[in-house]
Amino acid sequence: MKDMLSKVIAFDMQTGKAPIEDAQPLKRNLSGLKKIFSDQDAAQMILSKDDPLVYEFYDLHMPEKEGDLAFGSSIVYPGKVGQEYYMTKGHFHTILDTAEVYYCLNGHGMMMMESPEGDVEYQEMKLGQAVYVPGRYAHRSINLSNTETLVTFFVFRADAGHNYGTVEERGFRKLVVADGDGYAVVDNPNWAGA
């Protein structure tokens, strides 16, 4: 009988953080994300005083081979740059047809999705809800709360890889901005096109 290579990882469902022996967090401060926000003046104003942590994620180091699953947690802190909410950088998968599932453990957010052909979808995420991100869609998590941290648990095929470059170059077609007591999804004035 073949040896089973199972793994048990404990992580805090409120904070999304895992013990250091299980995973190293990858932290993203505003200085490394400045280009993804549309209001560059607001980003520079914040950076002149501080370099806040926008998000971090815990990749739980599963083998990156066909047939395996990668999983971990993503933590987006509350905050805004201008009127735009804190968000993750966003990515396509290198194996483009890869789908992904995000399960909301804490907070209130949105998953913004865009296909290479320009189809845009977005779904709100609240505690206990899962969002299915179809293959071929770039995706990013956005924290819609002014006070709560958005914590999600994600799962995707382990060999899918990440393509951040396309999103860095073009951006997303839509932005999510504060609008009164809620939010609005608006066209991105800085979208670089196809």
C-alpha positions as CSV (number, residue, x, y, z in Angstrom):
1,M,0.0,0.0,0.0
2,K,1.3,3.5,-0.9
3,D,2.1,5.8,1.9
4,M,-0.5,8.7,2.3
5,L,1.0,12.1,2.5
6,S,-1.7,13.9,4.4
7,K,-1.2,17.2,6.2
8,V,-3.1,19.0,9.0
9,I,-2.7,22.7,9.4
10,A,-4.2,24.8,12.1
11,F,-5.0,28.4,11.2
12,D,-7.0,31.0,13.0
13,M,-10.4,31.4,11.2
14,Q,-10.9,34.9,12.5
15,T,-7.5,36.3,11.4
16,G,-6.5,33.8,8.7
17,K,-3.0,33.5,10.1
18,A,-1.2,30.1,10.3
19,P,1.5,29.1,12.7
20,I,5.0,30.0,11.4
21,E,6.0,26.4,11.2
22,D,3.2,25.7,8.7
23,A,3.5,28.8,6.4
24,Q,5.3,32.0,5.9
25,P,3.1,35.0,5.2
26,L,3.7,37.0,2.1
27,K,3.0,40.6,2.9
28,R,2.1,43.4,0.5
29,N,2.5,47.0,1.7
30,L,1.2,50.0,-0.2
31,S,4.6,50.8,-1.6
32,G,4.6,47.6,-3.6
33,L,1.0,48.0,-4.7
34,K,0.9,51.8,-5.5
35,K,0.4,51.2,-9.3
36,I,-2.8,49.2,-8.8
37,F,-4.7,52.2,-7.4
38,S,-6.2,54.7,-9.7
39,D,-5.6,57.8,-7.5
40,Q,-1.8,58.0,-7.6
41,D,-1.8,61.4,-5.7
42,A,-3.7,59.8,-2.8
43,A,-1.3,56.8,-2.8
44,Q,1.7,59.2,-2.7
45,M,0.1,61.2,0.1
46,I,-0.3,58.1,2.3
47,L,3.2,56.9,1.4
48,S,4.7,60.3,2.4
49,K,3.6,59.5,6.0
50,D,3.5,55.7,6.2
51,D,3.7,52.4,4.3
52,P,0.6,50.5,5.5
53,L,0.2,46.8,5.1
54,V,-2.7,46.3,2.6
55,Y,-2.9,42.5,2.5
56,E,-1.0,39.3,3.2
57,F,-1.6,35.7,2.4
58,Y,-0.5,32.4,3.7
59,D,0.4,29.8,1.1
60,L,0.4,26.5,3.0
61,H,3.2,24.9,0.8
62,M,1.6,22.0,-0.9
63,P,3.4,20.2,-3.7
64,E,2.9,22.1,-7.0
65,K,2.1,19.1,-9.2
66,E,-0.8,18.0,-11.3
67,G,-3.5,16.4,-9.3
68,D,-2.7,18.2,-6.1
69,L,-4.5,21.2,-4.5
70,A,-3.0,24.4,-3.3
71,F,-4.8,26.2,-0.5
72,G,-4.2,28.9,2.0
73,S,-5.7,32.1,3.4
74,S,-5.8,35.7,2.2
75,I,-6.1,38.7,4.6
76,V,-7.1,42.1,3.2
77,Y,-7.0,44.9,5.8
78,P,-9.6,47.7,6.0
79,G,-8.5,50.9,4.3
80,K,-8.8,53.1,1.2
81,V,-6.5,54.9,-1.2
82,G,-8.6,57.9,-2.2
83,Q,-12.1,56.4,-2.6
84,E,-10.8,53.0,-3.7
85,Y,-10.9,50.1,-1.2
86,Y,-7.8,48.1,-0.2
87,M,-7.5,45.1,-2.5
88,T,-5.1,42.3,-3.6
89,K,-2.9,42.8,-6.7
90,G,-5.0,40.3,-8.7
91,H,-3.8,37.6,-11.1
92,F,-4.6,35.1,-13.8
93,H,-3.4,31.6,-13.4
94,T,-0.5,30.5,-15.7
95,I,-2.7,27.5,-16.6
96,L,-5.4,29.9,-17.8
97,D,-8.4,27.5,-17.5
98,T,-7.8,27.0,-13.8
99,A,-10.8,27.8,-11.5
100,E,-10.5,28.8,-7.8
101,V,-12.8,28.8,-4.8
102,Y,-12.7,31.5,-2.1
103,Y,-14.6,30.9,1.2
104,C,-15.2,34.0,3.4
105,L,-14.1,33.4,7.0
106,N,-14.5,37.0,8.2
107,G,-15.5,40.4,7.0
108,H,-17.3,41.7,3.9
109,G,-15.7,42.0,0.5
110,M,-15.9,41.5,-3.2
111,M,-14.3,39.3,-5.7
112,M,-13.6,41.2,-8.9
113,M,-13.2,39.0,-12.0
114,E,-12.3,39.7,-15.6
115,S,-11.6,37.4,-18.6
116,P,-9.0,38.1,-21.3
117,E,-12.0,38.8,-23.6
118,G,-13.2,41.6,-21.4
119,D,-16.1,39.9,-19.6
120,V,-16.4,41.3,-16.1
121,E,-18.1,39.7,-13.1
122,Y,-18.1,40.6,-9.5
123,Q,-19.6,39.0,-6.4
124,E,-19.9,40.2,-2.8
125,M,-18.5,37.9,-0.1
126,K,-19.8,37.7,3.4
127,L,-19.1,35.4,6.3
128,G,-19.9,31.8,5.4
129,Q,-20.2,32.5,1.6
130,A,-18.1,30.9,-1.1
131,V,-17.3,32.5,-4.4
132,Y,-16.4,30.3,-7.4
133,V,-13.9,32.0,-9.8
134,P,-14.2,30.4,-13.2
135,G,-11.2,29.4,-15.2
136,R,-9.9,32.1,-17.6
137,Y,-10.7,34.9,-15.1
138,A,-8.2,37.2,-13.5
139,H,-9.4,37.9,-9.9
140,R,-8.8,40.1,-7.0
141,S,-10.2,40.4,-3.5
142,I,-11.5,43.8,-2.3
143,N,-12.3,44.6,1.3
144,L,-15.6,46.6,1.4
145,S,-15.5,47.2,5.2
146,N,-14.1,50.3,6.9
147,T,-13.5,48.4,10.1
148,E,-13.2,44.6,9.6
149,T,-10.5,42.5,8.0
150,L,-11.5,40.4,5.0
151,V,-10.3,36.9,5.5
152,T,-10.8,34.2,2.9
153,F,-9.7,30.6,2.5
154,F,-8.7,29.6,-1.1
155,V,-8.3,26.4,-3.1
156,F,-7.0,25.8,-6.6
157,R,-5.1,23.2,-8.6
158,A,-1.5,23.2,-7.3
159,D,0.3,23.4,-10.6
160,A,-1.7,26.3,-11.9
161,G,0.8,29.0,-11.3
162,H,0.2,32.8,-11.1
163,N,0.4,35.5,-13.8
164,Y,0.5,38.9,-12.1
165,G,2.2,40.6,-15.0
166,T,-0.9,41.0,-17.2
167,V,-2.9,42.6,-14.5
168,E,0.0,44.9,-13.5
169,E,0.3,46.1,-17.1
170,R,-3.4,46.5,-18.0
171,G,-5.2,46.8,-14.7
172,F,-8.8,45.8,-14.3
173,R,-11.6,47.4,-16.4
174,K,-13.6,48.2,-13.3
175,L,-12.8,49.8,-9.9
176,V,-14.7,49.5,-6.6
177,V,-15.0,52.8,-4.8
178,A,-16.8,54.1,-1.7
179,D,-20.1,55.7,-2.5
180,G,-22.1,57.2,0.5
181,D,-22.7,54.4,2.9
182,G,-22.0,51.7,0.2
183,Y,-19.9,51.2,-2.8
184,A,-20.0,51.7,-6.6
185,V,-18.4,49.7,-9.4
186,V,-17.1,52.2,-11.9
187,D,-15.0,52.2,-15.1
188,N,-11.2,52.4,-14.4
189,P,-9.9,55.6,-16.1
190,N,-6.4,54.1,-16.1
191,W,-7.3,50.8,-17.8
192,A,-4.6,50.1,-20.4
193,G,-6.8,48.1,-22.8
194,A,-6.0,44.9,-24.7
